[in-house]
Amino acid sequence: MKGGLRNEFIERVKTDFGSDFVVEEVEDLIHDLCDEIGRRLFDVCAELKRIKGSREIDAIRSIVKDLMDDLW
């Protein structure tokens, strides 16, 4: 199941550009972009997990996890 942000963006592309582009190619590009962003966010989360005891770090980690969930 893909995340809401990804699906929302794909639907926008279909609506705005469906007649000018091959939709499947655009979807593939969007998936690739979201996958790369997800991988990078996962790396950030892994680094943040090494830091313990800071409420600010916990808040950032939570935001990053929420974004990752939305991308996936």
N, CA, C and O atoms as CSV, one atom per row, in Angstrom:
chain,resi,resn,atom,element,x,y,z
A,1,MET,N,N,0.849,-1.187,0.000
A,1,MET,CA,C,0.000,0.000,0.000
A,1,MET,C,C,0.885,1.237,0.000
A,1,MET,O,O,1.716,1.409,0.892
A,2,LYS,N,N,0.715,2.081,-0.977
A,2,LYS,CA,C,1.525,3.286,-1.095
A,2,LYS,C,C,0.913,4.405,-0.262
A,2,LYS,O,O,-0.290,4.429,-0.001
A,3,GLY,N,N,1.786,5.340,0.149
A,3,GLY,CA,C,1.363,6.431,1.014
A,3,GLY,C,C,0.471,7.448,0.324
A,3,GLY,O,O,0.445,7.552,-0.902
A,4,GLY,N,N,-0.251,8.187,1.132
A,4,GLY,CA,C,-1.205,9.166,0.638
A,4,GLY,C,C,-0.569,10.280,-0.170
A,4,GLY,O,O,-1.145,10.722,-1.165
A,5,LEU,N,N,0.594,10.740,0.229
A,5,LEU,CA,C,1.260,11.828,-0.473
A,5,LEU,C,C,1.608,11.399,-1.894
A,5,LEU,O,O,1.420,12.161,-2.843
A,6,ARG,N,N,2.108,10.199,-2.033
A,6,ARG,CA,C,2.463,9.669,-3.337
A,6,ARG,C,C,1.221,9.575,-4.227
A,6,ARG,O,O,1.228,10.037,-5.369
A,7,ASN,N,N,0.166,8.978,-3.697
A,7,ASN,CA,C,-1.060,8.809,-4.478
A,7,ASN,C,C,-1.688,10.142,-4.848
A,7,ASN,O,O,-2.191,10.310,-5.958
A,8,GLU,N,N,-1.660,11.087,-3.921
A,8,GLU,CA,C,-2.215,12.412,-4.193
A,8,GLU,C,C,-1.465,13.084,-5.342
A,8,GLU,O,O,-2.076,13.700,-6.215
A,9,PHE,N,N,-0.163,12.964,-5.335
A,9,PHE,CA,C,0.641,13.586,-6.380
A,9,PHE,C,C,0.388,12.916,-7.726
A,9,PHE,O,O,0.276,13.598,-8.745
A,10,ILE,N,N,0.298,11.602,-7.740
A,10,ILE,CA,C,0.014,10.876,-8.983
A,10,ILE,C,C,-1.341,11.296,-9.542
A,10,ILE,O,O,-1.473,11.505,-10.748
A,11,GLU,N,N,-2.342,11.421,-8.683
A,11,GLU,CA,C,-3.666,11.844,-9.155
A,11,GLU,C,C,-3.627,13.249,-9.740
A,11,GLU,O,O,-4.300,13.531,-10.731
A,12,ARG,N,N,-2.842,14.128,-9.130
A,12,ARG,CA,C,-2.700,15.487,-9.667
A,12,ARG,C,C,-2.066,15.458,-11.045
A,12,ARG,O,O,-2.498,16.175,-11.948
A,13,VAL,N,N,-1.034,14.625,-11.209
A,13,VAL,CA,C,-0.367,14.520,-12.505
A,13,VAL,C,C,-1.338,13.975,-13.546
A,13,VAL,O,O,-1.390,14.472,-14.671
A,14,LYS,N,N,-2.106,12.954,-13.172
A,14,LYS,CA,C,-3.090,12.387,-14.113
A,14,LYS,C,C,-4.103,13.440,-14.541
A,14,LYS,O,O,-4.455,13.528,-15.718
A,15,THR,N,N,-4.567,14.230,-13.593
A,15,THR,CA,C,-5.589,15.244,-13.878
A,15,THR,C,C,-5.020,16.385,-14.709
A,15,THR,O,O,-5.627,16.814,-15.690
A,16,ASP,N,N,-3.847,16.872,-14.307
A,16,ASP,CA,C,-3.278,18.048,-14.961
A,16,ASP,C,C,-2.607,17.744,-16.295
A,16,ASP,O,O,-2.661,18.551,-17.223
A,17,PHE,N,N,-1.970,16.569,-16.385
A,17,PHE,CA,C,-1.133,16.299,-17.550
A,17,PHE,C,C,-1.491,15.019,-18.299
A,17,PHE,O,O,-0.777,14.619,-19.219
A,18,GLY,N,N,-2.576,14.385,-17.917
A,18,GLY,CA,C,-2.922,13.087,-18.492
A,18,GLY,C,C,-2.970,13.060,-20.003
A,18,GLY,O,O,-2.608,12.050,-20.606
A,19,SER,N,N,-3.403,14.132,-20.629
A,19,SER,CA,C,-3.537,14.107,-22.077
A,19,SER,C,C,-2.219,14.405,-22.799
A,19,SER,O,O,-2.078,14.099,-23.983
A,20,ASP,N,N,-1.260,15.000,-22.092
A,20,ASP,CA,C,-0.009,15.397,-22.734
A,20,ASP,C,C,1.123,14.398,-22.518
A,20,ASP,O,O,2.102,14.417,-23.264
A,21,PHE,N,N,1.015,13.537,-21.528
A,21,PHE,CA,C,2.090,12.628,-21.165
A,21,PHE,C,C,1.567,11.201,-21.116
A,21,PHE,O,O,0.366,10.960,-20.989
A,22,VAL,N,N,2.491,10.275,-21.218
A,22,VAL,CA,C,2.138,8.886,-20.978
A,22,VAL,C,C,2.076,8.726,-19.460
A,22,VAL,O,O,3.101,8.782,-18.782
A,23,VAL,N,N,0.884,8.529,-18.941
A,23,VAL,CA,C,0.656,8.550,-17.501
A,23,VAL,C,C,1.506,7.499,-16.788
A,23,VAL,O,O,2.035,7.767,-15.708
A,24,GLU,N,N,1.645,6.323,-17.365
A,24,GLU,CA,C,2.414,5.267,-16.708
A,24,GLU,C,C,3.878,5.673,-16.529
A,24,GLU,O,O,4.495,5.350,-15.514
A,25,GLU,N,N,4.426,6.379,-17.510
A,25,GLU,CA,C,5.812,6.832,-17.394
A,25,GLU,C,C,5.951,7.871,-16.280
A,25,GLU,O,O,6.918,7.853,-15.518
A,26,VAL,N,N,4.988,8.762,-16.198
A,26,VAL,CA,C,5.012,9.777,-15.141
A,26,VAL,C,C,4.863,9.096,-13.782
A,26,VAL,O,O,5.562,9.457,-12.836
A,27,GLU,N,N,3.954,8.108,-13.670
A,27,GLU,CA,C,3.785,7.378,-12.415
A,27,GLU,C,C,5.094,6.707,-12.011
A,27,GLU,O,O,5.474,6.747,-10.841
A,28,ASP,N,N,5.781,6.094,-12.964
A,28,ASP,CA,C,7.057,5.437,-12.653
A,28,ASP,C,C,8.071,6.438,-12.120
A,28,ASP,O,O,8.792,6.147,-11.165
A,29,LEU,N,N,8.130,7.617,-12.735
A,29,LEU,CA,C,9.057,8.648,-12.263
A,29,LEU,C,C,8.709,9.098,-10.852
A,29,LEU,O,O,9.594,9.291,-10.019
A,30,ILE,N,N,7.430,9.261,-10.589
A,30,ILE,CA,C,6.998,9.681,-9.252
A,30,ILE,C,C,7.347,8.607,-8.226
A,30,ILE,O,O,7.844,8.917,-7.143
A,31,HIS,N,N,7.090,7.351,-8.565
A,31,HIS,CA,C,7.440,6.260,-7.645
A,31,HIS,C,C,8.938,6.246,-7.365
A,31,HIS,O,O,9.357,6.089,-6.218
A,32,ASP,N,N,9.749,6.409,-8.417
A,32,ASP,CA,C,11.198,6.426,-8.233
A,32,ASP,C,C,11.625,7.573,-7.329
A,32,ASP,O,O,12.466,7.397,-6.447
A,33,LEU,N,N,11.037,8.758,-7.553
A,33,LEU,CA,C,11.362,9.923,-6.728
A,33,LEU,C,C,10.979,9.686,-5.272
A,33,LEU,O,O,11.771,9.956,-4.368
A,34,CYS,N,N,9.767,9.183,-5.041
A,34,CYS,CA,C,9.310,8.929,-3.675
A,34,CYS,C,C,10.155,7.846,-3.001
A,34,CYS,O,O,10.439,7.933,-1.806
A,35,ASP,N,N,10.554,6.833,-3.761
A,35,ASP,CA,C,11.405,5.785,-3.201
A,35,ASP,C,C,12.749,6.358,-2.758
A,35,ASP,O,O,13.245,6.024,-1.682
A,36,GLU,N,N,13.335,7.219,-3.587
A,36,GLU,CA,C,14.624,7.816,-3.231
A,36,GLU,C,C,14.484,8.710,-2.001
A,36,GLU,O,O,15.328,8.664,-1.107
A,37,ILE,N,N,13.432,9.518,-1.947
A,37,ILE,CA,C,13.192,10.357,-0.770
A,37,ILE,C,C,13.010,9.472,0.458
A,37,ILE,O,O,13.555,9.767,1.522
A,38,GLY,N,N,12.244,8.387,0.319
A,38,GLY,CA,C,12.030,7.463,1.430
A,38,GLY,C,C,13.319,6.853,1.934
A,38,GLY,O,O,13.524,6.742,3.143
A,39,ARG,N,N,14.193,6.454,1.019
A,39,ARG,CA,C,15.485,5.880,1.423
A,39,ARG,C,C,16.315,6.895,2.200
A,39,ARG,O,O,16.941,6.565,3.207
A,40,ARG,N,N,16.310,8.104,1.727
A,40,ARG,CA,C,17.096,9.140,2.415
A,40,ARG,C,C,16.517,9.458,3.794
A,40,ARG,O,O,17.262,9.658,4.753
A,41,LEU,N,N,15.198,9.504,3.887
A,41,LEU,CA,C,14.567,9.739,5.190
A,41,LEU,C,C,14.841,8.585,6.141
A,41,LEU,O,O,15.042,8.801,7.336
A,42,PHE,N,N,14.851,7.364,5.623
A,42,PHE,CA,C,15.174,6.202,6.448
A,42,PHE,C,C,16.582,6.338,7.023
A,42,PHE,O,O,16.801,6.044,8.198
A,43,ASP,N,N,17.537,6.781,6.207
A,43,ASP,CA,C,18.906,7.003,6.685
A,43,ASP,C,C,18.944,8.063,7.780
A,43,ASP,O,O,19.654,7.906,8.774
A,44,VAL,N,N,18.179,9.145,7.602
A,44,VAL,CA,C,18.115,10.201,8.622
A,44,VAL,C,C,17.554,9.625,9.918
A,44,VAL,O,O,18.084,9.892,10.996
A,45,CYS,N,N,16.483,8.835,9.818
A,45,CYS,CA,C,15.874,8.224,11.006
A,45,CYS,C,C,16.877,7.332,11.724
A,45,CYS,O,O,16.967,7.351,12.952
A,46,ALA,N,N,17.623,6.557,10.961
A,46,ALA,CA,C,18.613,5.658,11.558
A,46,ALA,C,C,19.660,6.448,12.335
A,46,ALA,O,O,20.067,6.043,13.424
A,47,GLU,N,N,20.089,7.561,11.784
A,47,GLU,CA,C,21.064,8.396,12.490
A,47,GLU,C,C,20.452,9.023,13.740
A,47,GLU,O,O,21.114,9.116,14.774
A,48,LEU,N,N,19.191,9.454,13.653
A,48,LEU,CA,C,18.537,10.069,14.806
A,48,LEU,C,C,18.340,9.070,15.936
A,48,LEU,O,O,18.359,9.451,17.106
A,49,LYS,N,N,18.150,7.797,15.605
A,49,LYS,CA,C,17.957,6.778,16.632
A,49,LYS,C,C,19.197,6.614,17.503
A,49,LYS,O,O,19.110,6.170,18.648
A,50,ARG,N,N,20.343,6.974,16.953
A,50,ARG,CA,C,21.592,6.854,17.721
A,50,ARG,C,C,21.687,7.915,18.807
A,50,ARG,O,O,22.449,7.752,19.760
A,51,ILE,N,N,20.929,8.998,18.682
A,51,ILE,CA,C,20.933,10.081,19.663
A,51,ILE,C,C,19.779,9.844,20.625
A,51,ILE,O,O,18.627,9.752,20.200
A,52,LYS,N,N,20.068,9.746,21.886
A,52,LYS,CA,C,19.040,9.439,22.886
A,52,LYS,C,C,18.813,10.618,23.825
A,52,LYS,O,O,19.722,11.401,24.100
A,53,GLY,N,N,17.572,10.726,24.310
A,53,GLY,CA,C,17.290,11.609,25.431
A,53,GLY,C,C,16.950,13.055,25.103
A,53,GLY,O,O,16.795,13.861,26.020
A,54,SER,N,N,16.833,13.402,23.861
A,54,SER,CA,C,16.513,14.784,23.538
A,54,SER,C,C,15.094,14.872,22.995
A,54,SER,O,O,14.755,14.211,22.013
A,55,ARG,N,N,14.270,15.690,23.636
A,55,ARG,CA,C,12.891,15.843,23.158
A,55,ARG,C,C,12.853,16.416,21.749
A,55,ARG,O,O,11.983,16.059,20.955
A,56,GLU,N,N,13.795,17.304,21.436
A,56,GLU,CA,C,13.826,17.892,20.098
A,56,GLU,C,C,14.120,16.825,19.043
A,56,GLU,O,O,13.494,16.794,17.983
A,57,ILE,N,N,15.075,15.956,19.350
A,57,ILE,CA,C,15.415,14.871,18.417
A,57,ILE,C,C,14.230,13.924,18.282
A,57,ILE,O,O,13.924,13.469,17.180
A,58,ASP,N,N,13.561,13.624,19.392
A,58,ASP,CA,C,12.379,12.755,19.331
A,58,ASP,C,C,11.291,13.366,18.454
A,58,ASP,O,O,10.630,12.656,17.696
A,59,ALA,N,N,11.106,14.670,18.553
A,59,ALA,CA,C,10.096,15.358,17.742
A,59,ALA,C,C,10.469,15.311,16.260
A,59,ALA,O,O,9.613,15.068,15.409
A,60,ILE,N,N,11.729,15.542,15.957
A,60,ILE,CA,C,12.193,15.485,14.565
A,60,ILE,C,C,12.028,14.071,14.018
A,60,ILE,O,O,11.560,13.884,12.895
A,61,ARG,N,N,12.412,13.085,14.810
A,61,ARG,CA,C,12.280,11.683,14.385
A,61,ARG,C,C,10.819,11.352,14.088
A,61,ARG,O,O,10.527,10.659,13.113
A,62,SER,N,N,9.921,11.831,14.903
A,62,SER,CA,C,8.497,11.585,14.699
A,62,SER,C,C,8.011,12.212,13.392
A,62,SER,O,O,7.259,11.590,12.642
A,63,ILE,N,N,8.439,13.435,13.125
A,63,ILE,CA,C,8.055,14.108,11.887
A,63,ILE,C,C,8.606,13.369,10.677
A,63,ILE,O,O,7.901,13.188,9.684
A,64,VAL,N,N,9.856,12.942,10.755
A,64,VAL,CA,C,10.471,12.216,9.644
A,64,VAL,C,C,9.752,10.895,9.414
A,64,VAL,O,O,9.509,10.515,8.268
A,65,LYS,N,N,9.408,10.187,10.492
A,65,LYS,CA,C,8.675,8.915,10.360
A,65,LYS,C,C,7.310,9.141,9.726
A,65,LYS,O,O,6.882,8.351,8.884
A,66,ASP,N,N,6.621,10.210,10.120
A,66,ASP,CA,C,5.312,10.510,9.521
A,66,ASP,C,C,5.438,10.764,8.025
A,66,ASP,O,O,4.614,10.303,7.235
A,67,LEU,N,N,6.472,11.498,7.644
A,67,LEU,CA,C,6.693,11.769,6.220
A,67,LEU,C,C,7.020,10.483,5.466
A,67,LEU,O,O,6.526,10.263,4.360
A,68,MET,N,N,7.850,9.638,6.066
A,68,MET,CA,C,8.160,8.354,5.443
A,68,MET,C,C,6.901,7.529,5.230
A,68,MET,O,O,6.701,6.944,4.165
A,69,ASP,N,N,6.063,7.487,6.245
A,69,ASP,CA,C,4.809,6.728,6.127
A,69,ASP,C,C,3.935,7.280,5.007
A,69,ASP,O,O,3.287,6.524,4.283
A,70,ASP,N,N,3.923,8.593,4.871
A,70,ASP,CA,C,3.102,9.197,3.833
A,70,ASP,C,C,3.655,8.915,2.442
A,70,ASP,O,O,2.891,8.802,1.484
A,71,LEU,N,N,4.964,8.800,2.323
A,71,LEU,CA,C,5.574,8.480,1.033
A,71,LEU,C,C,5.355,7.023,0.659
A,71,LEU,O,O,5.205,6.696,-0.519
A,72,TRP,N,N,5.337,6.164,1.639
A,72,TRP,CA,C,5.217,4.729,1.337
A,72,TRP,C,C,3.786,4.336,1.316
A,72,TRP,O,O,3.469,3.170,1.081
